[in-house]
């Protein structure tokens, strides 16, 4: 079997079989097949696509390239949630302890900020002492005793994904739906998830800018996960403006605490409850969304979810007392206020521009080895639809230094639009796709 023949077959639009896909994945991970041939195949896939069966085979081949989390002996169900990325998207942080408080095990393997999108691991590591690199015994112990654990992807878990993603990033093939699907699912299945709720973002701050593209990705994720025997649902949600009022690493920890105390922003709480309800349905502990939501609200209202969040912080080396002491005060000394230049309604707060400005400030990173700042970010006083008077504060930006604020200023200014009339409301939850 030759790699060039497989490339030519996919270039012609033919479906690849199990043997051919595994030959490429296994050979690439071993170093037998060079980057330039895999790059050619990735581009052929980008233009020709893959069938659901091909995508499932690719996912399995990537999964088999490394270790899987051994969760045997732990009573499930194991249900996780995955977001395709956004700005101010701290949903996983209050969601995991809330769902765990309802009796679902949440094995959560998360990522770091890259480009304009935030990373759960960076947010968690802004908690003093918090460790996200868990070995398997620590991961298992967290699931057994607290119902959830938060970890990053180790070098031994799905190594094919790391190699392929790095190549996609420099060959213009990141947006390929089959490749995105295989990348996401290989990691989620490796962590032991039996059911997955996908939060597929749509809008300026998402990778999928249009509802049509977001729906295509959601359908691919649902079809492939179902073919692999997983219980699954995809919820398409709006990412045209940042979620919540705080964007940044420690700032989003603060808003997480607000949520766990039952006083988080309406949009964040709506997603936390809705996605949590679906996790309970997939896990078989709620008969329907209404019942699932009621149980989630009870977990927040009783303080059980907040208690589990504190326990997780302590388990993973963090200091709850230091986190609480810094709450509301730990900000960069470099900041700039942005005020309304006229009276009117906030017509839009462009999530992409805010996310890109955040990279300048130190919230995110352009390259995987870039450092992020725990104290950089944004605190919004106004969001889309709010009435503002001339001179009224809209947002405060915090940067890693004064130069970062200079670099971000034009982006922040252009992200905020004011109109004479109130904008039409945009629903937060756009559509849902199930396996049926």
C-alpha positions as CSV (number, residue, x, y, z in Angstrom):
1,X,0.0,0.0,0.0
2,X,1.3,3.5,-0.9
3,X,0.4,6.8,0.5
4,X,0.3,8.4,-2.9
5,X,-2.4,6.0,-4.1
6,X,-4.6,6.9,-1.1
7,X,-4.0,10.6,-1.8
8,X,-5.0,10.1,-5.4
9,X,-8.1,8.1,-4.5
10,X,-9.4,10.8,-2.1
11,X,-8.5,13.5,-4.7
12,X,-10.8,11.7,-7.1
13,X,-13.6,11.9,-4.5
14,X,-13.7,8.2,-3.6
15,X,-14.3,6.9,-0.1
16,X,-11.3,5.5,1.8
17,X,-11.7,2.2,3.6
18,X,-10.6,1.3,7.1
19,X,-7.2,-0.2,6.0
20,X,-6.3,2.9,4.0
21,X,-7.2,5.4,6.7
22,X,-5.4,3.4,9.4
23,X,-2.3,3.0,7.1
24,X,-2.0,6.8,6.9
25,X,-2.7,7.6,10.6
26,X,-0.5,4.9,12.0
27,X,2.3,5.6,9.5
28,X,2.2,9.3,10.2
29,X,2.4,8.8,14.0
30,X,5.4,6.4,13.6
31,X,7.1,8.9,11.3
32,X,7.0,6.6,8.2
33,X,4.8,9.0,6.2
34,X,6.1,12.5,5.7
35,X,4.3,15.8,6.4
36,X,4.1,16.7,2.7
37,X,2.0,13.6,1.9
38,X,-0.3,13.9,4.8
39,X,-0.7,17.6,3.9
40,X,-1.8,16.6,0.4
41,X,-4.3,14.2,1.8
42,X,-5.7,16.8,4.3
43,X,-6.2,19.2,1.4
44,X,-8.0,16.4,-0.6
45,X,-10.2,15.8,2.4
46,X,-10.8,19.5,2.7
47,X,-12.2,19.8,-0.9
48,X,-13.7,16.3,-1.3
49,X,-15.0,15.7,2.2
50,X,-15.6,12.3,3.9
51,X,-18.6,10.1,4.4
52,X,-19.9,9.6,8.0
53,X,-18.4,6.1,7.8
54,X,-15.0,7.5,6.8
55,X,-15.1,10.1,9.5
56,X,-15.9,7.4,12.1
57,X,-13.0,5.3,10.9
58,X,-10.7,8.2,11.0
59,X,-11.9,9.0,14.6
60,X,-11.3,5.4,15.7
61,X,-7.8,5.3,14.0
62,X,-6.8,8.6,15.8
63,X,-8.3,7.2,19.1
64,X,-6.2,4.0,18.7
65,X,-3.0,6.0,18.2
66,X,-2.6,6.4,22.0
67,X,-4.0,5.6,25.4
68,X,-7.6,5.8,26.6
69,X,-8.6,6.8,30.1
70,X,-9.4,3.6,32.0
71,X,-12.6,4.3,33.9
72,X,-13.4,0.6,34.6
73,X,-14.7,0.0,38.1
74,X,-16.2,3.4,38.4
75,X,-20.0,3.6,38.4
76,X,-21.2,5.9,35.6
77,X,-22.9,7.2,33.7
78,X,-20.0,9.3,32.1
79,X,-21.4,12.3,30.2
80,X,-19.4,15.3,29.0
81,X,-20.0,18.5,27.1
82,X,-17.8,20.1,24.4
83,X,-17.9,23.6,23.1
84,X,-16.5,24.5,19.7
85,X,-15.0,27.6,21.2
86,X,-16.0,31.2,21.8
87,X,-15.3,34.4,23.8
88,X,-16.3,34.6,27.4
89,X,-17.3,30.9,27.2
90,X,-16.8,29.7,30.8
91,X,-19.8,27.3,30.6
92,X,-17.7,24.2,31.5
93,X,-16.6,25.6,34.8
94,X,-20.0,25.9,36.6
95,X,-21.5,23.1,34.4
96,X,-19.3,20.2,35.5
97,X,-19.8,20.5,39.3
98,X,-23.5,21.2,38.8
99,X,-24.1,18.1,36.8
100,X,-21.8,16.1,39.1
101,X,-24.1,17.2,42.0
102,X,-27.0,15.6,40.1
103,X,-25.3,12.2,40.0
104,X,-23.6,12.2,36.6
105,X,-19.8,11.5,36.3
106,X,-18.2,14.3,34.2
107,X,-14.7,13.3,32.8
108,X,-13.6,16.6,31.4
109,X,-10.5,16.9,29.2
110,X,-10.2,20.5,28.2
111,X,-7.9,22.7,26.1
112,X,-6.1,26.0,26.2
113,X,-6.8,29.3,24.5
114,X,-5.7,29.6,20.9
115,X,-6.4,32.5,18.6
116,X,-9.4,34.5,19.7
117,X,-11.1,31.7,21.7
118,X,-10.6,31.1,25.4
119,X,-9.3,28.0,27.1
120,X,-10.7,26.2,30.1
121,X,-7.3,25.1,31.3
122,X,-5.9,28.7,31.3
123,X,-8.9,29.8,33.4
124,X,-8.5,27.1,35.9
125,X,-4.8,27.7,36.2
126,X,-5.5,31.4,37.2
127,X,-6.7,29.9,40.5
128,X,-3.6,29.9,42.7
129,X,-2.0,26.5,42.8
130,X,-4.5,24.7,40.6
131,X,-3.0,21.8,38.6
132,X,-4.6,20.7,35.3
133,X,-2.1,17.9,34.4
134,X,-3.6,14.9,36.2
135,X,-2.3,11.4,35.9
136,X,-4.9,8.6,35.6
137,X,-5.1,7.7,39.3
138,X,-5.8,11.3,40.2
139,X,-8.3,11.6,37.4
140,X,-10.1,8.5,38.6
141,X,-10.0,9.6,42.2
142,X,-11.7,12.9,41.3
143,X,-14.4,11.1,39.4
144,X,-15.1,8.7,42.2
145,X,-15.1,11.1,45.1
146,X,-16.3,14.4,43.5
147,X,-18.1,13.2,40.4
148,X,-15.9,15.2,38.0
149,X,-12.3,16.0,37.3
150,X,-10.6,18.6,35.0
151,X,-7.5,17.7,33.0
152,X,-5.6,18.5,29.9
153,X,-4.7,16.2,27.0
154,X,-1.5,14.3,27.8
155,X,1.1,13.4,25.2
156,X,-0.1,9.8,25.3
157,X,-3.7,10.5,24.6
158,X,-4.6,10.7,20.9
159,X,-1.1,11.7,19.7
160,X,-2.4,11.6,16.1
161,X,-4.7,14.5,16.8
162,X,-1.8,16.7,18.0
163,X,0.3,15.9,14.9
164,X,-2.6,16.3,12.5
165,X,-3.9,19.5,14.1
166,X,-0.5,21.2,14.0
167,X,-0.4,20.3,10.3
168,X,-3.9,21.5,9.6
169,X,-3.0,24.8,11.3
170,X,-0.3,25.6,8.7
171,X,-2.0,24.1,5.6
172,X,-5.3,26.0,5.6
173,X,-7.4,22.9,6.4
174,X,-8.5,23.7,10.0
175,X,-12.1,24.4,8.9
176,X,-12.7,20.9,7.3
177,X,-15.8,19.5,9.0
178,X,-14.7,15.8,8.9
179,X,-11.3,16.7,10.3
180,X,-12.9,18.9,13.1
181,X,-15.3,16.1,13.9
182,X,-12.5,13.4,14.2
183,X,-10.4,15.8,16.3
184,X,-13.1,16.5,18.8
185,X,-14.6,13.1,19.1
186,X,-11.3,11.2,19.4
187,X,-10.4,13.2,22.5
188,X,-13.9,12.9,24.0
189,X,-14.1,9.1,23.5
190,X,-10.5,8.7,24.8
191,X,-11.6,10.3,28.1
192,X,-14.3,7.7,28.5
193,X,-17.5,9.7,27.7
194,X,-20.5,7.5,27.0
195,X,-22.6,10.5,26.1
196,X,-21.7,14.0,24.8
197,X,-23.6,17.3,24.6
198,X,-22.0,19.5,21.9
199,X,-22.3,23.2,22.2
200,X,-21.8,24.3,18.5
201,X,-21.2,28.0,18.4
202,X,-22.4,30.2,15.6
203,X,-21.6,33.8,14.8
204,X,-18.7,36.2,14.5
205,X,-16.9,34.8,17.5
206,X,-17.2,31.2,16.5
207,X,-15.2,29.1,14.0
208,X,-18.5,28.5,12.2
209,X,-19.8,32.0,11.2
210,X,-23.1,31.0,9.6
211,X,-26.0,28.9,10.8
212,X,-25.6,26.7,7.8
213,X,-22.0,25.8,8.5
214,X,-22.7,25.3,12.3
215,X,-25.5,23.0,11.4
216,X,-23.3,21.0,9.1
217,X,-20.7,20.5,11.8
218,X,-23.4,19.6,14.4
219,X,-24.9,17.0,12.0
220,X,-21.4,15.5,11.4
221,X,-20.7,15.3,15.1
222,X,-24.0,13.7,15.9
223,X,-23.8,11.2,13.0
224,X,-20.3,10.2,13.8
225,X,-20.7,9.9,17.6
226,X,-23.9,7.9,17.0
227,X,-22.0,5.6,14.7
228,X,-19.5,5.0,17.5
229,X,-22.2,4.1,19.9
230,X,-22.3,7.3,21.9
231,X,-25.5,9.1,23.1
232,X,-25.3,12.6,21.7
233,X,-27.1,15.9,21.1
234,X,-25.8,19.1,19.5
235,X,-27.1,22.5,20.6
236,X,-26.4,25.4,18.2
237,X,-25.9,28.6,20.2
238,X,-25.2,32.2,19.4
239,X,-21.7,33.6,19.6
240,X,-22.1,36.9,18.0
241,X,-21.3,38.7,21.2
242,X,-19.3,37.6,24.3
243,X,-21.0,35.4,26.8
244,X,-21.6,37.0,30.2
245,X,-20.1,40.3,31.4
246,X,-16.5,39.1,32.1
247,X,-13.9,37.9,29.6
248,X,-10.5,36.8,30.7
249,X,-8.9,34.0,32.8
250,X,-9.4,34.9,36.5
251,X,-12.3,37.2,35.5
252,X,-14.2,34.2,34.2
253,X,-13.4,32.3,37.4
254,X,-15.2,35.2,39.2
255,X,-18.2,34.9,37.0
256,X,-18.2,31.1,37.5
257,X,-18.5,31.7,41.2
258,X,-21.4,34.1,40.5
259,X,-23.1,31.3,38.5
260,X,-22.6,28.7,41.2
261,X,-24.1,31.1,43.7
262,X,-27.2,31.4,41.4
263,X,-26.5,35.0,40.4
264,X,-24.7,34.7,37.1
265,X,-25.5,36.6,33.9
266,X,-28.8,35.5,32.3
267,X,-27.1,34.2,29.1
268,X,-24.5,32.2,31.0
269,X,-27.1,30.7,33.4
270,X,-29.4,29.8,30.5
271,X,-26.7,27.8,28.8
272,X,-25.5,26.2,32.0
273,X,-29.0,25.0,32.9
274,X,-29.9,23.9,29.3
275,X,-26.8,22.0,28.5
276,X,-26.8,20.5,32.0
277,X,-30.4,19.3,31.5
278,X,-29.4,17.6,28.3
279,X,-26.5,15.9,30.1
280,X,-28.9,14.5,32.7
281,X,-31.2,13.3,29.9
282,X,-28.3,11.5,28.1
283,X,-27.2,10.0,31.4
284,X,-30.7,8.6,32.1
285,X,-31.2,10.5,35.4
286,X,-33.8,12.8,33.9
287,X,-36.8,11.9,31.7
288,X,-36.8,15.2,29.8
289,X,-35.3,18.6,29.6
290,X,-37.7,20.2,32.1
291,X,-37.0,17.6,34.7
292,X,-33.3,17.9,34.0
293,X,-33.3,21.7,34.3
294,X,-35.3,21.5,37.6
295,X,-32.6,19.2,39.1
296,X,-29.8,21.5,37.8
297,X,-31.5,24.5,39.4
298,X,-31.8,22.6,42.7
299,X,-28.1,21.7,42.6
300,X,-27.2,25.4,42.3
301,X,-29.8,26.6,44.8
302,X,-28.8,24.2,47.5
303,X,-25.1,25.1,47.2
304,X,-24.2,21.5,46.3
305,X,-22.6,22.5,43.0
306,X,-20.5,25.3,44.7
307,X,-19.3,22.9,47.3
308,X,-18.1,20.4,44.7
309,X,-16.3,23.2,42.8
310,X,-14.4,24.1,46.1
311,X,-13.6,20.4,46.7
312,X,-12.3,20.1,43.1
313,X,-10.0,23.1,43.6
314,X,-8.6,21.7,46.8
315,X,-8.2,18.2,45.2
316,X,-6.3,19.7,42.2
317,X,-3.9,21.7,44.4
318,X,-5.6,25.1,44.3
319,X,-6.3,27.5,47.2
320,X,-10.0,28.3,47.7
321,X,-9.1,31.0,50.4
322,X,-6.6,32.8,48.1
323,X,-9.1,32.6,45.1
324,X,-11.8,34.2,47.3
325,X,-9.4,36.8,48.6
326,X,-8.6,37.9,45.1
327,X,-12.2,37.9,43.9
328,X,-13.2,41.3,42.8
329,X,-9.8,42.9,43.2
330,X,-7.2,40.9,41.2
331,X,-6.9,43.0,38.1
332,X,-4.0,44.2,36.0
333,X,-2.8,47.6,36.9
334,X,-2.9,48.5,33.2
335,X,-6.5,49.3,32.2
336,X,-8.5,51.5,29.9
337,X,-12.1,52.6,29.9
338,X,-14.3,52.7,26.8
339,X,-17.3,55.0,27.0
340,X,-20.2,55.8,24.7
341,X,-19.5,58.6,22.2
342,X,-23.2,59.3,21.8
343,X,-26.6,58.3,23.2
344,X,-28.4,55.3,21.8
345,X,-28.6,51.5,22.0
346,X,-25.8,49.0,21.9
347,X,-26.4,47.5,18.5
348,X,-23.6,44.9,18.7
349,X,-20.5,43.9,20.6
350,X,-18.5,41.9,18.0
351,X,-17.3,38.7,19.7
352,X,-14.5,38.1,17.2
353,X,-13.0,41.6,17.6
354,X,-13.2,41.4,21.3
355,X,-11.5,38.0,21.2
356,X,-8.7,39.3,18.9
357,X,-8.3,42.3,21.2
358,X,-8.0,39.8,24.1
359,X,-5.0,38.2,22.4
360,X,-3.2,41.6,22.4
361,X,-4.2,42.1,26.0
362,X,-2.8,38.7,27.1
363,X,-6.1,36.8,27.5
364,X,-5.3,34.4,24.6
365,X,-2.4,33.3,22.5
366,X,-1.4,33.2,18.8
367,X,0.9,30.2,19.3
368,X,0.6,27.3,21.6
369,X,3.8,28.3,23.6
370,X,2.6,31.9,24.2
371,X,2.1,32.9,27.8
372,X,-1.3,34.2,29.0
373,X,-2.1,36.7,31.7
374,X,-4.4,35.8,34.6
375,X,-5.4,39.4,35.2
376,X,-6.0,40.6,31.6
377,X,-9.5,40.8,30.1
378,X,-12.7,42.8,29.9
379,X,-15.5,43.8,32.3
380,X,-18.6,44.9,30.4
381,X,-21.1,47.2,31.9
382,X,-23.3,47.2,28.8
383,X,-24.2,44.5,26.2
384,X,-26.3,44.4,23.0
385,X,-29.7,46.0,23.4
386,X,-28.8,48.2,26.4
387,X,-29.5,51.9,26.4
388,X,-26.5,54.1,26.9
389,X,-26.0,57.9,27.5
390,X,-23.1,59.8,26.0
391,X,-20.1,59.3,28.2
392,X,-21.5,56.3,30.0
393,X,-19.1,53.4,30.6
394,X,-19.4,50.4,28.3
395,X,-16.4,48.3,29.1
396,X,-13.1,48.3,30.9
397,X,-10.2,46.5,29.3
398,X,-7.2,45.2,31.3
399,X,-3.9,44.5,29.6
400,X,-0.7,42.8,30.5
401,X,1.1,46.1,29.9
402,X,0.3,49.6,28.5
403,X,1.5,48.6,25.0
404,X,-1.0,45.8,24.9
405,X,-3.8,48.3,25.5
406,X,-2.5,50.5,22.7
407,X,-2.5,47.5,20.3
408,X,-6.1,46.5,21.3
409,X,-7.7,49.9,21.4
410,X,-8.8,50.2,17.8
411,X,-10.2,46.6,17.8
412,X,-12.3,47.3,20.9
413,X,-13.6,50.6,19.6
414,X,-14.6,49.0,16.3
415,X,-16.3,46.0,18.1
416,X,-18.9,48.3,19.8
417,X,-21.7,49.7,17.7
418,X,-24.3,52.2,18.9
419,X,-27.6,52.8,17.0
420,X,-30.6,55.1,17.5
421,X,-33.0,52.2,17.7
422,X,-32.9,49.0,19.7
423,X,-31.5,46.0,17.8
424,X,-33.6,43.0,17.2
425,X,-33.2,40.3,19.8
426,X,-31.1,37.3,18.9
427,X,-32.0,33.9,20.5
428,X,-29.2,32.3,22.5
429,X,-30.2,28.8,21.5
430,X,-30.7,28.6,17.7
431,X,-31.4,24.9,17.1
432,X,-31.0,21.4,18.4
433,X,-29.9,18.2,16.5
434,X,-30.4,14.8,18.0
435,X,-29.6,11.3,16.7
436,X,-33.2,10.5,15.8
